[in-house]
Amino acid sequence: MPQPLSDRTASFTDSVIRRMTRISLQYGAVNLSQGFPDFDPPQAILDRLAQVAHEGPHQYAITWGAQNFREALAKKQSRCMGRPIDPNTELLATCGSTEAMMCAMMTVTNPGDKVIVFSPFYENYGADTILSGAEPVYVPLVPPSFTFDPEVLEDAFRQHPKALVLCNPSNPCGRVFTLEELQIIADLAEKYDTYVITDEVYEHIVYAPRRHIYFATLPGMWERTISCSSLSKTYSITGWRLGYIIAPPEVIERAKKVHDFLTVGCAAPLMEAVMPALEFGPDYYEGLLAKYTHKRELFLKGLDDLGIAHTTPEGAYYVLLDISEYGYDSDLRFCEDLAREVGVGAVPGSSFFREPVNHLIRFHFAKNDETLNEALNRLENIKVLKK
């Protein structure tokens, strides 16, 4: 027999989110599990994509991102963050925010380091930490408000972690952290000399009266923040895999080397095709928020009308449902039955929590109104799952 495979990955499962997409397809369910839209990107991007198909580029771009792409992205993020971003020394283009997070983790951590991860969390964070040889330290965000206890958080910092992962707005709970909460994290990061790796892919989907605050813009935090994001959710191009890291020059210089050996670079034609979007003015982002505000209202009202208990997200496009009344001891089995018997795909909440949570499931509402209404119509039959 060959030698055993990696101990580091022995406990891994496949992504439960992506698994639920496959199950949704298997049963013809409305897929509200994996968070991608069923509507087209902005027309300007599609038109430019058609041109690029004939004009190119079709070969490797510069490893850390095509020059014009980095310049346009730095200009856009400079406006958003309220500070000038140097496209050559403070920005790195990555293959989606997934690679950005992995690249950031490998840039700052050594094997044996500890990394604080809030729970619930996007399922990649724990895996990224383990793949980097580091150890995750989980701090609960307590339902239903998903706030953290500052004392519990400082207990985690007392273990002298190398980094903290901050998803804001948060997937899966839709929490948007307040300035007061962010300042608590910043003070502890300063006190214990800890990096903060942010995931801000939903930066433009924040519902009133909440507002998004870039962690790197807090006093003293630019030097210790690695800001990760992507264009996927902002421009409805999740399949294009265009992400980025913004950080101080010494961090970006190291991250470039990690990125080069991870993926070489982003798809050259797609960096070119997305260029018109990076020139969009405030009207686009106001329209994007108005679209998702409408979808949130439509979907949550539908759940209310059906008497289904749920959270109200402050940002992003996810909602957690409480399935306690259905009598299941496995949220995964409930989601499988929901797809098969009711025809709606969801993600079991246990895939996001370190704590033993089996009574929550996650839907997303980044869908056309017709799709959301179809899902709500099917959910009228959810009572068939009661035990």
C-alpha positions in Angstrom: 0.0 0.0 0.0 1.2 3.6 -0.7 2.0 5.9 2.2 -1.0 7.6 3.9 -2.3 10.8 2.3 -2.0 14.2 4.0 -3.0 14.4 7.7 -3.8 18.1 7.2 -6.7 17.4 4.9 -7.9 14.1 6.4 -10.8 15.8 8.2 -12.0 17.8 5.2 -15.3 17.2 3.5 -16.3 18.6 0.1 -17.9 22.0 0.2 -21.4 21.5 1.7 -22.6 24.7 -0.2 -21.5 23.3 -3.6 -22.8 19.9 -2.7 -26.3 21.4 -2.1 -26.1 22.9 -5.6 -25.6 19.4 -7.0 -28.5 18.1 -4.9 -30.7 20.9 -6.1 -29.9 20.1 -9.7 -30.5 16.4 -9.0 -34.1 17.1 -7.8 -34.9 20.1 -10.0 -35.1 22.3 -6.9 -35.0 26.1 -6.9 -31.3 26.6 -5.9 -31.2 29.1 -3.0 -28.1 27.3 -1.6 -25.0 28.5 -3.5 -25.0 32.3 -3.6 -24.9 33.2 -7.2 -27.6 35.2 -9.2 -29.7 34.0 -12.1 -29.7 37.4 -13.8 -27.1 38.8 -16.2 -24.2 41.1 -15.5 -24.5 44.8 -16.6 -24.8 45.1 -20.4 -21.7 47.2 -20.7 -19.6 44.2 -19.4 -21.3 41.8 -21.8 -20.7 44.1 -24.8 -17.1 44.4 -23.9 -16.8 40.7 -23.4 -18.0 40.1 -26.9 -15.4 42.5 -28.3 -12.6 40.9 -26.3 -13.5 37.5 -27.7 -12.3 38.7 -31.0 -9.7 41.3 -30.0 -8.0 39.6 -27.1 -5.9 39.6 -24.9 -5.9 35.8 -24.8 -2.5 35.1 -23.3 -1.0 35.6 -19.8 -1.4 39.0 -18.3 1.2 40.3 -15.8 1.1 37.9 -12.9 -0.3 40.3 -10.3 -3.0 41.7 -12.7 -3.1 43.6 -16.0 -1.8 47.2 -15.6 -5.0 48.9 -16.8 -7.2 46.6 -14.6 -5.1 47.3 -11.5 -5.2 51.1 -12.2 -8.9 51.2 -12.7 -9.6 49.0 -9.7 -7.3 51.1 -7.5 -9.1 54.2 -8.7 -12.5 52.7 -7.8 -11.4 51.5 -4.4 -9.6 54.7 -3.6 -13.0 56.5 -4.0 -14.7 53.8 -1.8 -12.1 53.7 0.9 -11.3 57.3 1.1 -7.6 56.9 0.7 -5.3 56.7 -2.4 -4.4 53.1 -3.4 -1.3 52.6 -5.4 -2.1 50.1 -8.2 1.5 48.9 -8.4 2.5 48.5 -4.8 -0.8 48.2 -2.7 -3.0 46.0 -4.9 -2.9 42.4 -6.1 -5.4 40.8 -8.5 -6.3 37.3 -7.6 -8.5 34.5 -8.9 -11.6 35.5 -6.9 -11.7 36.3 -3.2 -11.3 32.6 -2.4 -7.7 32.8 -3.6 -7.3 36.3 -2.1 -8.1 34.9 1.4 -5.8 31.8 0.9 -3.0 34.0 -0.4 -3.4 36.4 2.6 -3.4 33.6 5.1 -0.2 32.1 3.6 1.4 35.5 3.4 1.0 36.3 7.2 1.0 32.9 9.0 3.5 30.3 9.8 2.8 26.6 10.7 1.6 26.5 14.3 0.3 30.1 14.4 -3.3 30.7 15.6 -6.0 32.5 13.7 -9.2 33.9 15.2 -12.3 33.0 13.2 -15.8 34.3 14.1 -18.5 31.6 14.1 -20.7 31.4 12.0 -18.2 31.7 9.2 -17.9 31.1 5.5 -16.8 27.5 5.2 -13.4 28.3 3.5 -12.0 30.1 6.5 -11.3 27.1 8.7 -10.0 25.2 5.7 -7.7 28.1 4.7 -6.3 28.2 8.2 -5.6 24.5 8.3 -4.1 24.4 4.8 -1.7 27.1 5.9 -0.6 24.9 8.8 -2.2 27.3 11.3 -4.8 26.6 14.0 -8.3 28.3 14.0 -9.5 29.8 17.3 -13.3 30.2 17.1 -15.2 33.1 18.7 -19.0 32.9 18.6 -21.3 35.5 17.1 -24.3 34.9 19.3 -27.7 34.6 17.6 -30.1 36.2 17.0 -28.2 39.5 16.9 -24.9 37.8 16.0 -22.8 40.1 18.3 -19.6 39.0 20.1 -18.7 39.2 23.7 -15.6 41.5 24.0 -14.3 39.4 26.9 -14.6 36.2 25.0 -12.9 37.8 22.0 -10.0 39.1 24.2 -9.6 35.6 25.7 -8.9 34.4 22.1 -6.5 37.3 21.6 -4.7 36.3 24.8 -3.6 33.2 22.8 -1.5 35.6 20.7 -2.9 34.8 17.3 -1.1 35.9 14.2 -4.3 37.0 12.5 -8.1 37.4 12.8 -10.5 36.8 9.9 -13.3 39.4 9.6 -16.1 38.9 7.1 -18.1 42.1 6.9 -20.9 42.1 5.8 -21.0 38.6 7.1 -21.8 35.4 5.3 -23.9 33.5 6.4 -25.7 35.7 9.0 -25.8 39.0 7.1 -24.3 40.9 10.1 -22.8 44.4 9.4 -20.4 45.3 12.2 -20.8 48.6 13.9 -18.0 51.2 14.3 -18.0 50.4 18.0 -17.5 46.7 17.3 -14.8 47.3 14.7 -13.0 49.6 17.1 -13.0 46.9 19.8 -11.4 44.5 17.3 -8.9 47.2 16.2 -7.9 48.0 19.8 -7.3 44.3 20.5 -5.4 43.8 17.2 -3.1 46.7 18.2 -2.7 45.5 21.8 -1.8 41.9 20.7 0.0 42.8 17.5 -2.4 40.8 15.2 -3.1 41.1 11.5 -6.7 41.4 10.4 -7.7 39.6 7.1 -11.0 41.0 5.9 -13.4 39.5 3.5 -15.5 42.4 2.1 -17.1 41.0 -1.0 -20.5 42.3 0.0 -19.2 45.9 0.6 -21.8 47.4 -1.7 -24.8 45.4 -0.4 -25.5 47.0 3.0 -29.0 47.9 4.0 -30.1 51.1 5.6 -29.5 52.3 8.2 -26.3 50.3 8.4 -23.2 51.4 6.5 -20.1 49.6 5.5 -16.9 50.7 7.2 -13.6 49.4 5.7 -11.5 48.1 8.5 -8.3 49.3 6.9 -9.6 52.9 7.3 -9.7 52.8 11.1 -6.9 54.8 12.8 -3.7 52.8 12.9 -5.2 49.8 11.0 -3.9 50.3 7.5 -0.5 48.8 8.5 -2.0 45.5 9.9 -5.0 45.0 7.6 -5.1 42.7 4.5 -8.3 43.7 2.7 -9.7 40.9 0.4 -12.7 41.3 -1.9 -13.9 40.5 -5.4 -16.0 41.7 -8.3 -18.2 38.7 -8.3 -21.1 39.9 -6.2 -20.9 43.6 -7.1 -21.2 43.0 -10.9 -23.0 39.5 -10.8 -20.0 37.7 -12.4 -19.3 35.0 -9.8 -18.0 32.7 -12.6 -15.3 35.2 -13.7 -13.2 34.7 -10.6 -11.8 38.2 -10.3 -10.7 39.1 -6.8 -8.1 41.3 -5.2 -6.0 42.1 -2.1 -5.3 45.6 -0.9 -2.6 46.0 1.7 0.6 47.9 2.5 3.5 47.5 0.0 5.5 45.1 2.2 2.5 42.8 2.5 1.6 43.0 -1.2 5.2 42.3 -2.2 5.1 39.0 -0.3 1.6 38.2 -1.4 2.6 38.6 -5.0 5.1 35.7 -4.6 2.5 33.5 -2.9 -0.1 34.3 -5.6 2.4 33.6 -8.4 2.9 30.1 -7.3 -0.7 29.4 -6.4 -2.4 30.4 -9.6 0.0 32.5 -11.8 -2.7 35.0 -12.6 -6.3 36.0 -13.4 -7.9 35.4 -16.8 -6.6 38.1 -19.1 -9.7 38.5 -21.3 -12.0 38.8 -18.2 -9.9 41.5 -16.6 -10.2 43.4 -19.9 -14.0 42.8 -20.2 -14.8 44.0 -16.8 -13.1 47.4 -17.3 -16.3 49.3 -18.1 -17.8 48.3 -14.7 -14.8 49.8 -12.9 -15.8 53.2 -14.4 -19.4 53.1 -13.2 -20.5 56.1 -11.1 -22.5 56.2 -7.9 -25.8 55.6 -9.7 -24.8 51.9 -10.4 -24.0 51.2 -6.7 -27.2 52.9 -5.6 -29.2 50.9 -8.1 -27.5 47.6 -7.0 -28.4 48.3 -3.4 -32.0 49.2 -4.4 -32.3 46.0 -6.3 -31.2 43.9 -3.3 -33.2 45.9 -0.8 -36.3 45.1 -2.9 -35.3 41.4 -3.1 -34.8 41.2 0.6 -38.2 42.8 1.3 -40.0 40.5 -1.2 -38.4 37.3 0.2 -38.7 38.1 3.9 -42.3 39.2 3.5 -43.0 35.9 1.7 -41.4 34.0 4.6 -43.4 36.0 7.1 -46.6 35.2 5.2 -45.7 31.5 5.5 -45.0 31.8 9.2 -41.4 30.7 8.8 -39.0 32.1 11.5 -36.0 33.8 10.0 -33.2 36.4 10.6 -33.2 39.8 9.0 -29.9 40.4 7.3 -28.2 43.8 7.6 -26.0 43.2 4.6 -25.2 40.6 1.9 -28.1 38.4 0.6 -28.5 35.5 3.0 -31.2 34.7 5.5 -31.1 32.0 8.2 -34.3 30.0 8.9 -35.1 28.3 12.2 -36.3 24.7 11.5 -36.7 23.6 15.1 -40.4 22.9 14.7 -39.8 20.3 12.1 -38.3 17.8 14.5 -35.1 16.9 12.6 -31.9 16.1 14.4 -29.8 16.7 11.3 -30.0 20.0 9.3 -28.2 18.3 6.4 -31.0 15.6 6.2 -33.6 18.4 6.4 -32.0 20.2 3.5 -31.8 17.0 1.4 -35.5 16.4 2.1 -36.3 20.0 1.4 -34.8 19.7 -2.0 -36.4 16.4 -2.8 -39.9 16.8 -1.3 -40.4 20.6 -1.5 -38.2 21.5 -4.4 -36.1 24.3 -2.8 -32.3 24.1 -2.2 -30.8 25.4 1.1 -27.5 25.0 3.0 -27.4 23.4 6.5 -26.4 25.9 9.1 -24.1 23.4 10.7 -21.6 23.9 7.9 -21.1 27.5 9.1 -20.9 27.1 12.9 -18.2 25.7 15.1 -20.9 25.3 17.8 -23.3 22.3 17.6 -26.0 24.0 15.6 -28.6 21.8 13.8 -31.7 24.0 13.8 -30.7 26.6 11.2 -30.5 26.6 7.4 -29.4 29.2 4.9 -31.2 30.6 1.9 -30.0 33.3 -0.4 -32.1 35.8 -2.4 -29.8 36.8 -5.2 -32.4 35.7 -7.8 -34.9 37.1 -10.2 -38.3 38.0 -8.6 -39.9 35.2 -10.6 -37.4 32.7 -9.1 -38.0 34.0 -5.6 -41.8 33.8 -6.0 -41.5 30.2 -7.3 -39.4 29.3 -4.3 -42.0 30.9 -2.0 -44.8 29.0 -3.7 -43.0 25.7 -3.2 -42.3 26.6 0.4 -46.0 26.6 1.0 -45.6 22.8 1.2 -42.8 22.9 3.8 -45.1 21.5 6.4 -44.9 18.0 4.8 -41.5 17.8 6.4 -42.9 18.0 9.9 -42.1 14.8 11.9 
